[in-house]
Amino acid sequence: MKPVKVYVTQNNLAAIRCPECGKQKNIEVSKLKKNQKKIMVKCTCGFSFPIVFEKRQHYRKMVNFLGHYTEDNSSVTQNPIVIEDISRTGIRFRTPRQNQLSLRQKITVHFVLDDDQRTSLNVDVTVVRVKGQEAGGKFTSPDIPKALAFYLLP
């Protein structure tokens, strides 16, 4: 069985919801081993399931958006990408072939949300991770577009 992701708040609380019966229990996780990746839990209904703790600051939404990026020094060349996940602070995307991005490089990413308005967005990003065709970026401004903030509400 695939582990259930459990998000940990800033004050080390996690809400574990049983996928079988829906019961929820809040636990304090600071006493758990810091490097503990996956643990098995057993609900009061008797169902056992694996969980993994997600300690990200913000919820990360899985998406599949076609888009492109342009480099700061060349607003003409549009490099195609597929955005795979997005949060309030950044994105993870994939390029069709091994990309030529470098760490700390500034790019502008363009994509369209799959919301009712089909909102078109341009966000400035600093590249923070590059591995083969995959890259991750942090939004350069903490003020994300309002449409994106609403889109990311769970």
Secondary structure, 3 states (H helix, E strand, C coil): CCCEEEEECCCCEEEEECCCCCCEEEEECCCCCCCCCEEEEECCCCCEEEEEEECCCCCCEEEEEEEEEEECCEEEEEEEEEEEEECCCEEEEECCCCCCCCCCCEEEEEEECCCCCCCEEEEEEEEEEEECCEEEEEECCCCCCHHHHHHCCC
